[in-house]
Structures are given as structure tokens and as C-alpha cells.
Amino acid sequence: MAILTAPSGTQLKYAVRLNFKGCTNNVAEYEGLLLGLRKARALGARRLSIKSDSELITCHINKSNRALKLELAKYLAAVRSMEKYFLGFSIRSFPRSQNK
């Protein structure tokens, strides 16, 4: 489930079911991130603060680590192509134990 919170405090909660056969957790995390970015763009968001329980993906986006696998590099490129639609966005990780 994703939660988008406006500066006014209004929250939009939504859930999406992805059904990819044989997909890795990292691919699922990137797909979820891209869905959230597309939804935020469609709603007219200009700045985003993203929380993720995927340390790998946050490190890719924050340029702490490179995406070495070709498949993940393509997903990272897709996220980078979405950056132009926002004035800025930040992403930070949090422990999976805090994931609701």
C-alpha cells in the first residue's frame, strides 16, 4: 500500500496488486516505486519524500551504489527519467520491521 500525503495533511491511500511470475523482490520494489511516481505526477505533486524498506533501491537512487545488474539498471534509468517531472524528490530507507 502507498500513502500520498499533501502539505495540508490530506492522505490518499491506495493499493496495487502486481502479478509478475518469477520476479525478484528488487524488481517488485522498483515497480512499486515507479507506480508511486506516476501516481504522484498524475496528481500534480511537485516535491516528494519517499520512504522505502529496500536499502538496495534507496542506495541506487541516492547514488551510494551502482545498479550492476542490467535489469535493475533499466529500472533505475526509468526512475531517473521520472525526475524531470518533479522539482525534487528524496528517498530514504527504513527498517522492514517498521513496514506496515
C-alpha positions in Angstrom: 0.0 0.0 0.0 1.2 3.5 -0.7 0.2 6.7 1.1 0.5 10.1 -0.5 0.3 13.0 1.9 -0.4 16.5 0.8 1.2 19.5 2.6 -2.3 20.1 4.1 -2.1 16.7 5.7 -4.7 15.1 3.5 -3.8 11.5 2.8 -4.5 9.4 -0.3 -4.1 5.7 0.3 -4.1 3.1 -2.5 -3.1 -0.4 -3.1 -2.0 -2.1 -6.3 -1.5 -5.8 -6.9 1.4 -6.7 -9.1 1.4 -10.2 -10.6 4.7 -11.0 -12.2 5.7 -14.6 -12.5 9.3 -15.2 -11.3 10.0 -11.6 -10.4 12.6 -10.7 -7.7 11.9 -8.6 -4.7 14.0 -5.8 -6.2 12.0 -5.8 -9.4 8.8 -5.6 -7.4 10.2 -2.7 -5.3 11.2 -0.8 -8.4 7.7 -1.5 -10.0 6.1 -0.2 -6.8 8.3 2.9 -6.8 7.5 3.7 -10.5 3.8 3.3 -9.8 4.0 5.7 -7.0 5.9 8.2 -9.1 3.4 8.0 -11.9 0.5 8.4 -9.4 2.2 11.4 -7.8 2.8 13.0 -11.2 -0.8 12.4 -12.2 -2.0 14.1 -9.0 0.2 17.1 -9.7 2.8 16.6 -6.9 5.9 18.7 -7.3 8.1 17.5 -4.4 8.2 14.1 -3.0 9.6 12.5 0.2 9.7 8.8 -0.4 10.3 6.1 2.2 11.3 2.6 1.2 12.2 -0.6 3.1 14.5 -1.5 0.2 18.0 -0.4 1.1 19.3 -1.5 -2.3 17.0 0.7 -4.2 17.5 3.7 -2.0 21.2 3.3 -2.4 20.8 3.2 -6.2 18.7 6.3 -6.3 20.9 8.2 -3.8 23.9 7.2 -5.9 25.6 5.4 -3.0 25.7 2.2 -5.0 25.6 1.5 -8.8 23.0 -0.8 -10.3 25.2 -3.6 -11.5 22.5 -6.0 -12.9 21.2 -4.9 -16.3 17.6 -5.4 -15.3 18.0 -3.1 -12.3 20.0 -0.6 -14.2 17.0 -0.3 -16.6 14.6 0.3 -13.7 17.0 2.9 -12.3 17.0 4.7 -15.6 13.2 4.7 -15.6 13.2 6.3 -12.2 15.8 8.9 -13.4 13.5 9.7 -16.4 10.7 10.5 -13.9 12.8 13.0 -12.0 12.2 15.7 -14.6 8.5 15.9 -13.7 9.3 17.0 -10.1 11.1 19.9 -8.5 12.8 17.3 -6.4 12.3 14.1 -4.5 14.2 12.4 -1.8 14.2 8.8 -0.8 15.3 7.2 2.4 15.1 3.7 3.8 13.6 2.5 7.0 13.8 -1.0 8.6 11.5 -3.6 7.2 10.3 -4.3 10.7 8.7 -0.8 10.7 6.9 -1.6 7.4 3.1 -1.7 7.9 
